[in-house]
Amino acid sequence: MTTTTTNVEILQGDWDHLRVEKRRDRKTATVVLDRPEKMNTLSYIARAHLNDIFDLLNRDDEVHVIILKGEGDRAFTSGGTIVQFMERHPEELSVLHKNVAAPERSPKPVIAQLQGYTFGVGLEIAMACDFRVASETTLLALPELRLGMIPGSGGTQRIARMVGLGRAKDMIMRARRIPAKEALDWGLLTMVVPQDELESAVDSLVDELLQFSPLATRVLKQVLNASQEGSLQSGLEIEGYAYGMLRSTADFKEGVEAFAEKRKPNFTGE
């Protein structure tokens, strides 16, 4: 079920403080963490709902790019609803990373649009996205150590892989709040812009991504993600197989012809 407002369709679902806006004209869907009065904190169940939403959008051929953002300008999300964790069995908590990894598993490009507090599970979700476009107000932190706990939804692993063990320890073992400029220098963020330019920066990135073959983009994301898990040799073999497979696609044929004819390609994802 959908509700349409101008060019935006609001997808309806029984989701806990999550809203999904779809724009056919832009081939995008925006997942909004919609709890601004609580700094967009995520409940335990909202993590599972986030996974359900991505499953839905992954199957939607009208959506080529997915955006994740927080309602308002104070926070992407300040983290999870902490007291709920005391109500859960330890075994449940040990698999939290699976739902948070939904953006990483998605075959489509996923952009995290960040501002203000991006803490705890909020940062872990953002790190599972392909791009992180942030305003200058953004603060990143994994503050779980202050609660006598550690990050449990992928934060320790993705931060260390992205910025190195030394910086990961400096950030997480001190529960440091990393401002946007420092996070950009470390490589945690894709770009940093003034708050009033955040929406347009994300729109520009969407325009870039929509230029490319959705099939080639999907395969490329899989190849890049696979590079984090194995040896160089296995990565080269995966890349080679993917390269050979794409040789037979209609999009590659169209790309070559468009290049030769000096025109813009019309990719169809086939």
N, C-alpha and C positions, 0 to 999 in steps of 0.2 A: 504494500500500500504506500502511496506517495501523496504529498501535499505540494501543489505547485504555487510558487510565488514569483511572478515575472519569469526570469530565466532560471530560477533556482527551484529544484524539487527537494522537499524535505522527506527523506525516506523514513518510514515509520517502523519502529521496532520497540520491543520491551527492554530497552537498554537503560542502565542506571547512570543518569547524568551524562549521557553521550548523545550527540546529535549528528546526523549525517546529511550533508547538503550536496546534491548532485547537479552539475551543470552540463547538459548535453552539448551546448554550443562551445564549451571549453574542453570537453572530454575529461572532466575532472570530477572527483568527489572529495569533499572536505569533511573530515571527522573532527568534531568539535568537542573538547572536554568542557562540559557545560555546567559548571558549579562555581561561578565566580565569587559568590558570597563566602565560599570555603576555600578560596585560592585554587579552585579546580582540583581539589583532592580526589583521588581515585579510591573507590571502595574495593574490597576484595573481589566482589562479583563483577565489577566493571572491567576487570582485566580479562575475564572470560568473555564478557560482552564485546570487548575490543577485538578479540580473536574471531568471534562470530561475525562482526561487521566486516573484517578483512576477508573472511571466507565468502561473504556475500559480494563484496566489491571485486574480488579476484575473478568471479564468474561473470561479471558484467562487462560485455564487450564494448559498451558505450563509454566506459571509464578507462582512460589510458594513464592517468597520473592521479595519485592519491596524496592529499595534504592532511597533515595532523596539526591542530592548533588548539590553544586554550581560549576560552571566552574572556573578553576583557583584555586589559593591558597590564595587569598586575602580575600575572603568572601564566606560564604554560601549565604547570601543575606544581604545587609545593610538595607533592609526594602522595603516599598512601594514607588511608585512614588507619592510624597506627593501632588503636585499641582493638580493632577487629582481629588482629593477628593472634591475640591471646585466646581467641575463641576457636582457632583452627588447630587441627591435628598436625604434628610435625611433618608427617608424610605429605600432607597437602602443601605445606610451605616449601617442600623440597623440589617441587615441580613448577613453581611460579614462573620460572624463566620461559616456559613453553608458550604461554599466552602473550607475554611481553615481546617475544620474538616474532609476532605476527607480521610486522612491517618488513622484517628481514626475509621471511618466507614468501612474501607476496611477489609474484612475477612482475609486478608493475613498479615503476619508480615511485618512491615515497619520500615526500618532503616534510620535515618537521619545521614548523614556523614557531620560533621561540621568542619569548619576551619575559622579563621579570624572573621570578623564581622558577627554576627548572631543577627540582631536587628529587632525590630518591628515585622512586619508580618512574618519575617524569623524565629524568635524565636517562634512565635505562631504556625507556621506550624510544627516546630521541636517538640514542646510540644505535638502536636497531633499524633506524631509518637510513635511507641512502644519502640524503642531504639534510643539513641543519642550517637553516637561514635564521639569523638571530638579530634582534635589535640590540642597541648599545646598552639597554637596561638589563640584559640577561645576566643572571648569576647561575652557575652550575655547581652542584654539590651532591655528594653521596654522604649524608651526615649520620648514617646508621650507627656508627661507632659510639656516638653520644648516647644511644639508647642501650648500649651493651650488646649490640648486634652488628652484623656485617651486611653489605648489599647482597640480595639474594635473587635478583632477577636479571642477571647477566652483567651487572655493572663492573665487577672486578675483572672479568675476562675481556670484555670489549674495550674498556679503558686501557688496560695493559697492552692489548694488541695494537691499539691505535696510536698511543703516545709513548709506549715503552714502560718497563717495570719501574724505573726510578720515578718518573713523573706520576705514575699511578699510585705508588706508595706515598709520595708527597701529598697528593690530593686526598686519597681515601683514608690513610692512616692518621692524618691530621684533621679529617673532616673539614677540609678547607672549602671555602666558597670561591670559585674561580670566576672572575669577571670576564665579560665577553672578549675583550681585547686579548687577554692572556690565553683564553681558550682557543681563539683564532690562531694565535702564534703557535700553540701546541699542535694544532691540527684537529681539534675536537669539533670545530665549527667550519662550515663551508664558506660563509661570508657573514659580515656584521655590518649593519646599516642603521641609520637613525630610526627611532621608533616610527616616525611619520612616513618613512619610506619602506617599512617592512612588507606591507601588502603588495606594493608595486614590485619589490625585489622578488617576491615569490612568484608573482604573475610573470615576470620576465624569465625566470627559470623554467616555469611551465611552458612558456612559448618555445624556449630552446629544446626542451625534451620532446615536444610534440612534432618537431621537425623530422625526427628520426623514425625509422621503421619500428613499430611496436614489437614485432617478432625479434628483430636483431637486438633491441634493447632488453627484452626478456631473457634471451640467451646470454647476452653479455653480463647481466646481473648474476645469473647462475654461475658463470665462469669465474667472475671476480670473487663471489662468495666462496666458491670451492677452493680458491687459492689460499684461503686462510687455514685450511684443514690438512693439507698434505704436503708432500715434497715438491720441489721445483719440477722434477721430471713428471710426476703425476699431473701437475697443473698444466704443463706443456701438452701432455696427451689430451687432457680434457679440452683445452683451447683448440687443439688441432682438429679433434672430432667436431667441435661446434663450428669451426671455420668451414670445414668440408660440408657439413650439413647445410649451412646457410648458402653455400654456392648454388644449390638447386632451388632456391626460393624465388618467388615472383618479385618480392621486394628487392632482392639483389639485382635481378635483371632490370628492374625499373630504375634502380640507382645508377647502374652503369649506363643505361640509355640516356637518362637525364643528364649525366655528367658529359657524355659525348655530344649531346644536343644543347648543352649550356642552358638548361632550364631547371626549375625546381622539381624535385621528384614527388610523385604522388604515391606514397606508401599505403598499402592496404592491410599489412600485417599477415600476408600470405607468402 
